[in-house]
Amino acid sequence: MQEIWIDYINALDTKALQLTNDEILEAVSEALAAQGRGETVIEPRVHLVPESSDKGHFNVLRGYVKPLDFAGVKVVGDFVDNYKVGLPSELAVLNLFDPRTGMPRAIIDATAITDMRTGAITALGAKHLARKDSKILGHVGARGTSYWNIRLLDHLFDFDEIRVHSRRPESRESFAARLSKDLGKKIIVTDNWEDCLKGADIMVEASRLPEPAPLFKTSWVKKGAFVVPYGTMSALEFDLTDIMDKVVVDDWGQCQPGRPFGALRRHVDEGKVTLETLHAEMGEIVCGAKPGRESDDETILFWHRGLSSTDVALGAAIVAKAQRMNVGQKLRFA
């Protein structure tokens, strides 16, 4: 067999690459557009739950992006109490493969990739679906993806007001301090959901609830708002979708009935949100096949579960930049 060498890019390497906001958004946008054109394969994620889902679980995501000539598999652990042992809640590894031969091409620490691509999906959703004059952001949640949600959203909208909330006071205070330092603006810390979300132009819910609970009230959503709920367990009131002019998802295959977890899980399983009532998948909007926001009065909800294709796309961007900068290592596989 011919020699096979794998690009190995660890967490320190990824940090050294210093991907810019625009590099992240461009890579994820490319994956979404490819999905909209039918140039991806996105297998619904599967889960490994070692004990119980309230403690944590593994997500396994599998995808192929034809324009990038990569297939990939990502395994990400999501364990809520990791902060107690000095670890992020989500730790991940991405493997990239040649889609024609199955030859492994890269192994990448994907913890940062998971955070970045999730934030990019949220921000790109807002780019196409939020009012252009959105100036108030309300954000519940302080995990790694939350940082990138706010950083990339602010990159696009330059908010006048950013409000944050999370369950633990020390978590929300340190989260706000980091954001304030990096964004160069004041961050408002709230001690409850209502003060954080009510009346915001863009409302993001990235909570970590142990079980579904209707903490996000429909009455807080103003006409024309853009709502992004993506907690593992639903925090929504059941009638939230009744006030929406459009409901958009990232991939219906991962949202359809019978799948576990997700903000709109009950809505889908009980037939309130169906393939027929959806406005679009996000990729259809990014590639121009379907319209995004069409008027300032539209109230729009975007539910994303996480796309393997965006992991592959951001991994490909990291590999390419690492090769240009001579960052990372080569591992002998065969």
C-alpha positions in Angstrom: 0.0 0.0 0.0 1.1 3.5 -0.7 2.2 5.8 2.1 -0.7 7.6 3.8 0.0 10.7 5.9 -2.8 12.4 7.9 -2.9 16.1 8.8 -3.3 16.3 12.6 -4.5 19.7 13.9 -5.0 20.0 17.6 -6.6 22.7 19.8 -3.4 24.7 20.0 -3.0 24.6 16.3 -6.6 25.7 15.7 -6.1 28.6 18.1 -2.9 29.6 16.3 -4.6 29.8 13.0 -6.8 32.7 14.3 -9.7 32.2 11.8 -11.4 35.5 11.2 -15.1 36.1 11.6 -15.4 36.4 7.8 -13.4 33.2 7.2 -15.8 31.3 9.5 -18.9 32.8 8.0 -17.7 32.2 4.4 -16.9 28.5 5.1 -20.3 27.8 6.7 -22.2 29.8 4.1 -20.5 27.7 1.4 -21.7 24.6 3.0 -25.2 25.9 3.4 -25.3 26.9 -0.3 -24.1 23.5 -1.3 -26.8 21.9 0.7 -29.4 24.1 -1.0 -28.1 23.0 -4.4 -28.3 19.4 -3.4 -24.5 18.9 -3.3 -24.3 17.5 0.2 -25.1 14.3 2.1 -26.2 15.0 5.6 -27.0 11.9 7.7 -29.2 12.5 10.8 -27.0 12.6 13.9 -27.1 9.6 16.2 -26.5 9.7 19.9 -24.7 7.6 22.5 -26.0 8.1 26.0 -23.7 6.4 28.5 -26.0 6.9 31.5 -28.7 9.5 31.2 -29.2 12.5 28.9 -29.4 15.0 31.7 -25.8 14.2 32.5 -24.6 14.2 29.0 -24.3 12.3 25.7 -22.2 11.9 22.5 -23.4 13.2 19.2 -22.1 11.5 16.0 -22.5 13.6 12.9 -21.7 12.4 9.3 -21.6 14.4 6.2 -20.3 15.0 2.7 -19.7 18.3 0.8 -19.2 17.7 -2.9 -17.6 21.1 -3.8 -15.0 20.6 -1.0 -14.2 17.0 -2.0 -14.4 15.9 1.7 -16.5 13.5 3.7 -16.4 13.7 7.5 -17.4 12.2 10.8 -17.5 14.2 14.0 -17.9 12.8 17.5 -18.7 15.4 20.1 -19.4 14.9 23.8 -21.9 17.2 25.5 -21.6 16.9 29.3 -23.2 19.6 31.3 -21.1 19.3 34.5 -17.7 19.4 32.8 -17.1 22.9 34.3 -16.7 21.2 37.7 -13.5 19.5 36.4 -12.2 22.4 34.4 -13.4 21.2 31.0 -15.7 22.8 28.4 -19.1 21.1 28.1 -18.4 20.1 24.6 -15.3 18.3 23.4 -15.0 17.0 19.8 -12.9 15.3 17.2 -13.5 15.6 13.4 -12.2 13.0 10.9 -12.0 14.0 7.3 -11.8 11.4 4.5 -11.4 11.2 0.7 -15.0 10.6 -0.5 -13.8 8.4 -3.4 -11.4 6.0 -1.7 -12.3 6.4 2.0 -8.6 7.3 2.7 -8.3 9.3 6.0 -7.0 12.8 5.3 -7.2 14.8 8.5 -7.9 14.5 12.3 -8.8 17.8 13.8 -9.7 18.9 17.3 -13.3 20.0 16.6 -14.2 21.6 19.9 -13.7 25.1 18.5 -15.2 24.0 15.2 -18.4 23.0 16.9 -18.6 26.4 18.7 -17.7 28.4 15.6 -20.0 26.7 13.1 -22.9 26.9 15.5 -22.4 30.6 16.0 -22.0 31.0 12.2 -25.3 29.2 11.5 -27.1 31.5 14.0 -25.5 34.6 12.5 -26.1 33.6 8.9 -29.7 32.8 9.8 -30.0 36.4 11.1 -28.3 37.8 8.0 -31.1 36.3 5.9 -34.0 36.3 8.3 -33.7 39.1 10.8 -34.6 42.8 10.2 -31.6 44.6 8.8 -32.0 47.3 11.5 -31.9 44.9 14.4 -30.2 46.6 17.3 -31.1 44.7 20.5 -29.9 41.1 21.1 -31.2 38.9 23.9 -29.2 35.7 24.5 -29.9 33.0 27.0 -27.0 30.6 27.5 -23.2 31.0 28.1 -21.6 27.8 26.7 -19.0 27.9 24.0 -21.4 28.1 21.1 -23.1 31.1 22.8 -19.8 33.1 22.6 -19.7 32.6 18.9 -23.4 33.3 18.4 -22.9 36.8 19.9 -19.5 37.5 18.4 -20.6 36.7 14.9 -24.1 38.3 15.2 -22.5 41.5 16.5 -20.0 41.4 13.6 -22.9 41.5 11.2 -25.3 43.9 13.2 -23.1 46.0 15.6 -25.8 46.0 18.3 -26.6 48.9 20.5 -27.7 46.6 23.3 -26.6 43.0 24.1 -28.3 41.2 27.0 -27.2 37.9 28.4 -28.5 35.4 30.9 -27.5 32.0 32.2 -28.4 29.9 35.2 -25.3 30.3 37.2 -24.3 33.9 38.2 -20.6 33.2 38.0 -21.1 31.8 34.5 -23.1 34.8 33.1 -20.7 37.4 34.8 -17.6 35.8 33.3 -19.3 35.3 30.0 -20.3 39.0 29.8 -16.8 40.1 30.8 -15.2 38.1 28.0 -17.7 39.5 25.5 -17.2 43.0 26.7 -13.4 42.7 26.3 -13.5 41.1 22.9 -16.3 43.2 21.4 -15.4 46.5 23.1 -18.9 47.3 24.3 -21.0 47.0 27.4 -22.9 43.7 28.0 -26.0 43.8 30.1 -26.2 40.8 32.5 -29.7 39.8 33.6 -30.8 37.4 36.4 -33.9 36.2 34.6 -35.2 35.1 31.2 -37.7 37.9 30.7 -35.4 40.8 31.2 -33.0 39.2 28.8 -35.3 38.3 26.0 -38.5 40.5 26.1 -38.7 42.9 23.2 -35.4 42.1 21.7 -35.0 42.3 17.9 -33.0 39.0 17.9 -33.8 36.4 20.6 -31.4 33.4 21.0 -32.1 30.5 23.4 -29.2 28.2 23.9 -30.0 26.9 27.4 -29.0 23.6 29.0 -32.2 22.4 30.7 -32.3 18.9 32.3 -35.9 18.5 30.9 -38.3 20.5 28.8 -39.7 23.6 30.6 -41.7 26.6 29.1 -39.4 29.3 30.3 -39.4 31.3 27.0 -42.7 33.1 26.9 -44.5 33.7 23.6 -45.7 37.1 24.9 -42.2 38.4 25.0 -41.8 38.2 21.2 -42.6 41.4 19.4 -43.8 41.6 15.8 -40.9 41.4 13.4 -38.5 39.7 15.8 -36.2 36.9 14.8 -36.1 33.9 17.2 -33.5 31.2 17.4 -34.1 28.4 19.9 -31.7 25.5 19.9 -31.4 24.1 23.4 -31.2 20.4 23.7 -34.4 20.4 25.8 -37.2 22.7 24.7 -37.6 25.9 26.7 -40.6 27.1 24.6 -44.3 27.6 25.2 -46.2 25.4 22.8 -48.0 28.3 21.1 -44.8 30.1 20.1 -45.0 28.8 16.5 -48.6 30.1 16.2 -47.3 33.7 16.0 -44.6 32.9 13.4 -44.9 34.0 9.8 -42.1 31.7 8.8 -40.4 28.7 10.4 -37.0 27.7 9.0 -34.8 24.7 9.9 -31.3 23.8 9.0 -32.1 20.2 7.9 -35.6 18.6 8.1 -34.0 15.2 8.1 -32.7 15.9 11.6 -35.9 17.6 12.7 -38.6 15.2 11.5 -40.8 13.2 13.9 -39.1 10.4 15.9 -35.8 12.1 16.5 -34.6 12.8 20.0 -34.0 16.2 21.6 -34.5 19.7 20.2 -36.3 23.0 20.9 -39.3 22.1 18.6 -39.3 18.4 19.3 -42.9 18.4 20.8 -44.1 20.8 18.0 -42.9 18.3 15.4 -43.9 15.1 17.1 -47.5 16.5 17.6 -47.8 17.8 14.1 -47.7 21.5 14.8 -44.6 21.9 12.6 -44.5 19.7 9.5 -42.6 19.6 6.2 -45.6 21.2 4.6 -45.7 24.1 7.1 -42.0 24.9 6.9 -41.0 27.9 4.9 -37.6 26.5 3.9 -34.3 24.9 5.0 -31.6 27.4 5.5 -29.5 26.2 2.6 -32.4 26.9 0.2 -32.4 30.5 1.3 -28.6 30.9 1.2 -28.4 29.5 -2.3 -31.2 31.7 -3.5 -33.8 29.0 -4.2 -36.3 30.4 -1.6 -36.6 33.9 -0.2 -35.5 34.9 3.3 -37.2 37.8 5.1 -39.6 39.6 2.8 -40.9 42.4 5.1 -40.0 44.1 8.4 -43.3 42.8 9.9 -42.5 39.2 9.5 -41.9 37.3 12.8 -39.5 34.4 12.0 -38.2 31.4 13.9 -35.1 29.5 12.9 -34.4 26.1 14.5 -31.0 24.5 13.9 -29.9 21.1 15.2 -26.3 21.3 13.8 -25.1 20.3 10.4 -22.3 17.8 9.7 -21.7 19.6 6.4 -20.7 22.8 8.3 -18.3 20.8 10.4 -16.7 19.4 7.2 -16.6 22.9 5.6 -14.9 24.5 8.6 -12.6 21.6 9.0 -11.6 21.9 5.3 -11.0 25.6 5.8 -8.8 24.9 8.8 -6.8 22.2 6.9 -6.2 24.6 4.0 -5.1 27.5 6.3 -2.9 25.2 8.4 -1.1 24.0 5.2 -0.6 27.6 4.1 0.8 28.6 7.5 2.7 25.3 8.1 0.8 24.7 11.3 0.0 21.2 12.7 1.6 17.8 12.3 1.7 15.0 9.8 0.9 11.5 11.2 1.9 8.3 9.5 -1.2 6.2 8.9 0.1 3.5 6.5 
